[in-house]
Amino acid sequence: MAMSDDVRRYYDSFGEREWERLDRPNDGAIEFALTKRVIADYLPDGARVLDIGGGPGRYTIWLAERGHRVTLADLSPTLIAIARDRVAASPSAPLVDEIAVADARDLSAWTDGAFDAALALGPFYHLPDPSDRDRAACELARVVRPGGYVLVALMPRYAFLRRTLAIPDERRHLASAGFLARVLEEGAFENDIPGRFTGGYGVRPTDVEPYFARHGFEARALLAAESIVPDLQEAIGELASADPDACRTTMDALMSVAGDPCILGLASHLLYVGQKV
């Protein structure tokens, strides 16, 4: 039942870097900004939210600051320990109901319909086994009340080929027909270099909405989490410093096109928004 030990070790090794990642202009800052906008659009005031796979608690603290009651859970004990310290130091700590180590495929610690919404901004792109994905989707559907929302991060298959090409000592994998077939036909990404991202699962964007529909959700949005700038994020950071007004209007434009089907397959991450029927 446990997720790959390699995946757990990978995130344990991040430590504070995972907290910092969402601030870095060339890494997670655009994803963080756009995802927060989407969350704000869909969550009702004072929602009870499960942040499963929430790592060191960046989204949890932000949600609590906005007046939501949040339960944070993650597979990594190291990241959960960081989250406990970060939450304890936050003025919004009283709105964080629980911080726990948990697997997205087993949310039995929480009752049916316990939450108005759930974030799963990581677990689903580490579930290459179809039965594991189904368990995680069923658990999301169980703990979210009817009418509630889920926001799920996913990775398209081509993202794994792009990252492999971008990393010099991983490029040798591209010479393997078996590696390419597993990524393109099954969505499965395995990396034999210790300490690297591995155990990944990539989706076909056209499969996402039908998949979650089978688990009781109606699609409300499917977006590229970095919009059209997955490889230009540092430029947005530079623009923010040089011309804040231009950066604000650019961010508005990026948000407005993030759901264009033309860009979804070449995104680094996708964000699915579904409402429980």
N, C-alpha and C positions, 0 to 999 in steps of 0.2 A: 504493500500500500504506500510505503514511503516513496517520495519523489527521489530521483537519482541523487546519490550522495555527492556526485560531482557538481550538480546544480546547487545543492545546499552549501557546499564548500565555496563555490564561486561567489555566492552572495555574502557568506560569512566573511570572506576576504575583503569585501568592499569597505566595511566599517564606515567611518565618517565620509568616505568618498561618495557613498550612495546618498547621503544627506546633501552633499555639496553639488552633486551632478545636476540637479534641476536648476541650479543657479548659473551654470557654465554656458555661455552663449553658443559655443560650438558643440554642445552635448545635449542638455535637456531643457534649456530655458524656454525655447519655443513650444515644445511639448507641454511644459508646465503651464505656460501662459494660456495656450489654446484650450487645454483640458480644463483649467479653472473656469474659463468663460463658459464652456459647455455645461459643466457642473452647475454653475450659477443659473444657467438658463432653465434647468430641469428640476432642480430640487426645491420642494416647498419649504417655507420657513419652518425652522425648528424640527427638521427631519431627523429621524433616527437612522444612522448610516453605518453600515459595515464596510470597513476598509480592509478587504482581504488581500494579502500580498502587499500591504502598505509599507513594508520595510521600516525605515527609521522615523516615519511619521510626518513627513512633510505635508501630505494632503490631510491627514488627521488633524494636525494643529490648525491648518488653514480653515478646515470645515468647522472646527470648534470655535475659532475666532469669529466665524459668521453666524454663530448661534445654534449650530447643529449638535446633536448628541451623537458621539462617535464611539464605535468599538473598532479597535485596531488589532489585526491578526497578521502574522507572517510566519513562513516556514523557517526563517533564520533566527536562531536564538541570539546571535550577535547583533543583528539589526533591531530586534525587539528590545535588547538591553539598552541600545542607544536611544530608541524611542521612549523608553521609560524615563531616561534622564532628560531628554528634550521636552517631553510633555510636562514633567514635574517642574521644569523651569519656566513654563509658559503660563501667563495669566489665565488662559482658557482651559487649564487642566481640569477644573471641576466638570466640564462638559465631555470629557473623555471617560466613558463608563468603564472600559475594560481594555487591557493590552495583553495579548496572549499569543503563544506559539500555536499555530494551527495550519493544517493542510487544506487547500481549497476544495479537495475532494471529500472532506469530512468536516462538515460544519455542525456536527451533532451537539456541540456545546450550546447551540442557539435553537430556539423553538421555531416552529412554523410561523411565517408571517411576522417575525420579530422586528423587521426593519422596513423603513419606508424606501430605502435605496441601498444599493451595494456598489462599491467600486471593486473591480478586479483588474488592477492596472499592472499586471505582470504574470499571474499564474497561467493563463491560457496559452501563452507562447512557450511554455515549458511542459506541455502535455502532448507529446507525440503519439501516445497510445489512445486510440479512439474511445476505448472504454473509460479511460481516465478523464478525458474531456467530457464525456457524457455524465460521469458522476459529478464533476465540478459544475456543469450547467444545471443538472437536476438540483444540486444543493443550493445554488443561487436562486433558482425558482422557488425552492421550498422556503427559504428564510426571508424572502421579500414578499410583502403583502400584495394582494391584487391591486393593480393600479400603480404600484411602485416601480421604480426605475433601476436598471442596471447599466453601468458604464464599464465596458470591458476593453482592455487593450489587447491588440493582436498584432502579429507581424505577417506581412505578405511574404510569399515564398521567395520572390526575387530579392528581398532584403538580405537573405542569407548569402546569395551569390555576390551581391554588391559588397557586403562586409568582408567576404573572403577575398575578393579581388583587391580590396583596400588595404589588407594587412599582409605585408611581404612574406612572412614566414608561414602563412596559411595558404598562399596561392597554390602550393603543390597539390592541394585537394582538388583543384579544378581539372587536373589531369586524369582524375579517376572517374570513369563512366559510372561506376556504382555510386559515388558521392553525388554526382549531378542528378542521377535518376532518383535517388532517395529524396533530394531536395525538391526537384521539379514534379515528380509524380506522387510522392507521399507527403511532402512538406516536412520531412524529418531531417534535422540538422544535428550531426554528431561531430565533435571536434576532439581530435586525439592529442592536442597540445594541453598539458596540465595547466590548470588555473584559468583557462579561457572560457568564454561563453560556449555552452554546449547543451545538449538535451532540448534543442529548440523545435518548435512546430510553426510552420508557416501556412497561411491560409490562401485560398483563391478568393479575392474580394467578392466575387459573385456568389460564393457559397455561404457567406457569413449570415446574411439575413435569413435564408431558408433554414440554416442550422439552428439558430436561436428561436425561430418560429416553431420548430419541432419541440422545443423545450418550454413553450408557453409564453413567448415574448413577441410583441409587435415592434418592428423596427421604427425608431424615430429619427435616427441619423447614423450614417457611416462616414467617418471623416479620416483624412490623412492628418495625423497628430502634429506633424511638422509642416502641414500644408504643402506648398510647392517649393519649400526651401530646405529639404533634408540635408543638402550639401552646401548650403549657404547661410547656415545659422550664425556663424561668426560675423558675417556681414551685417546681420540684423543687430548684433551686439554693438558693432562699430557705429551703426546708424543711431542707435539709442543714445550713445555718448555725443555724437556730432550734431544731431538734429532731432531732438525729442519729438517735435511736432510731426516730422516726416515719419518717424518710427511709429507713432500712434496711428497715423492713417494707413501705414503699411500693414500694421498688425490687423487693423480692421479689414483691409483687403485680403490678407492671408486667411482670415477667418471666413470671409464670404465665399472663398473658392475651395475651402478645405474638403467639401463634400463632392467636388467634381469627379465623376467616375473615371475621367481620363487620367487622373493622377494616382488613384488608389493603389494600383499594382506596383508602382515604383516608390511608394511611401516607405519610410523606415518603420513607422508604427501606424496602426489603425486604431480608431476609437469607435466602438459600436455603442449606441445608446438604444436600449430596448425598454419597453414598458410591459409589465406582467399583465397578461389578459385576465 
